[in-house]
Amino acid sequence: MPVISEQSIENCDSNCPQKSSFFATMFTVLLALSCLAVLGSALSITPNSSGMGTHQQLGMQQCGFLQRTNYPCITCGMTTSFALAVRGKLFAAFLNQPAGAILALGTMALALYFMYVSITRKKIDLLYIGIYWKRYFFSGAALLMGVWALQGFRRWLVIQGT
């Protein structure tokens, strides 16, 4: 069994794991705290039973698009889905606003990831983000547009039924 000495660690080549700098670590701490702040805000409000309007508990106005057109905007229901997801009601969050539920789960995962990176001080490999950013962007845009069409259709069914 080989013995690893301090000298062999100091002379480590490019295969050795590298620690991130102090500023990079502080940045990941800030990112983790930002994710936790969003999740904490979602936990501090009560999900609106109508599936929309939960954001008004944060002091925001009612959705202008919904007021003018009687149809939900692309982000209607996101806050409600976040509030449901942080309470563990993932199915209800997904039914309410699928994109919001996915973003809430992503925020939770990122919070855990950034805390792990902050504690271990591992470097984040940005190569994957650089290579696949178009895939992430267009997949997210397609998801949002699909959910918006679904919500508009559901709203249209409600209007037709009354």
N, C-alpha and C positions, 0 to 999 in steps of 0.2 A: 504494500500500500504506500503510495507516494506521500511524502510529507510536504505540506505547503508552508513555506516560511514567509515572513514579511518581505524578504528580498524578492522572492519569486512573484509575489503579488505586485510589488512596485514595478517589476520589469514585465508586466503583463502586456500581451499584444492586443490586437484589435478584437480578439474573440472574448475577451473579458468583459463582463458587464460594467458599464460606466455609470457613475452617479451623476445626477443632474446638479447644476450649480445652485447656490443659495437662492438666487433670484428666480430661477425656474421652479424651485420647490415652493417658494412663496406664491408664485403665480398659480400653481396647482392647488395650493391651500385656498387661495382666493376663488378659484373656479369651484372647488368643492363647497365652500361657504355660500357661493352664489346659488348653486343648485339646491343646497339645503334651505336657503332663504325662500326660494320659490316653493319648495315643498312645504315649508313651515307656513307660508301664507295660505296655501291651499288647505292645510289642516286647520287653520284658524277660522275658516269660513264654513258655512253650512250649505251643502249643495241644494240648489233650488229644485223643487219637485217638478217644475215645468221643463227642466233640462237646459234652460237658458236664463240669463240674468243674474247668475251668481256673482259675477264681477262687480255688480252694483254695491255689494257689501264692502268692496274695497274703495268706494267713493267714486267710481267711474259712472259715466252716463249710460243710459240704455243705448243699444246698438242703433245707430242712425240708419243703417241700411234696412234693418228690420222695421223701423218706424216708417220709412218712406215706401217700401215695396211690399211689406207684409211677408217677406221671405227672409230666411236667415242668411247672414253673410258667411264668408268662408271660415271664419273663426267662431261663429256662434256655438256655444256649448263647450268650448275648450276649458274654461275655468271650472265649469260644473264637472267635466270629466276629470280634471286634475283633483278636484275636491273629493270625488268618488274614489279615484284610484288610490289616493294616500290613505283612505280609510279601508283599503283592501277590497273594495267593491269593483273589481276589474271588469267583470262582465257587464255590469250596469254602466260603467264608464265607457266601455267599448260600444254598447248600444246607443248611448247618448251622443257621442262624438268620437268615432273611431280614431281619427287623427290625434285628438286630444289625449285619448287613452295611450296611444303609442308614444306620444311626446312625454307624457307623465312617466311611463315606464323607462323611456330613454333618459329622462332627467334623474330618475332614481339610480339607474345603472351608472350614469356619468358621475353622480355624487360618490358612489362607492368606488368607482375607478380612480377618480381624482384623490380621494382619501388614501387609497392604496398607494398610488404613485407618490403622494406627499410623504407618507410614512416610510416607504422603502427608498425614496429618492431615486427611483429608476428613471431613466430617460424615456420620454415618449417618442415613439417612432412615427414621425410625421410622414414618412414615405407612403404609407398606405392611404392616408388622407389625400396626399398629393396625386396619387395615381387614380384613385376612385372618386374624387370629389364630384365629377359630373354625374356619375351613377347615383350617388347619394342625393345630389341636388334634384335631378330629374325624377327620381323615385319619390322623393318627398313632395315635389310639385304635383306629380300625377296622383299621389294619395290625397292631397288636399283638394284637388279639382274633383276627384271621384267622390269624396265625402261631401263636398259642397253640392254636387249634382244629386246625391242621395238625399241630403237634407232638404234641398229644394223640392224634390219629388215627394218626400214625406209630408212637407208643409202643404204642398198642393193637394195631396190626398185629404188632409185635415180640412182645408178650405172647401174642397168639393163636397165633403161630407156634411158641412153645416149649412 
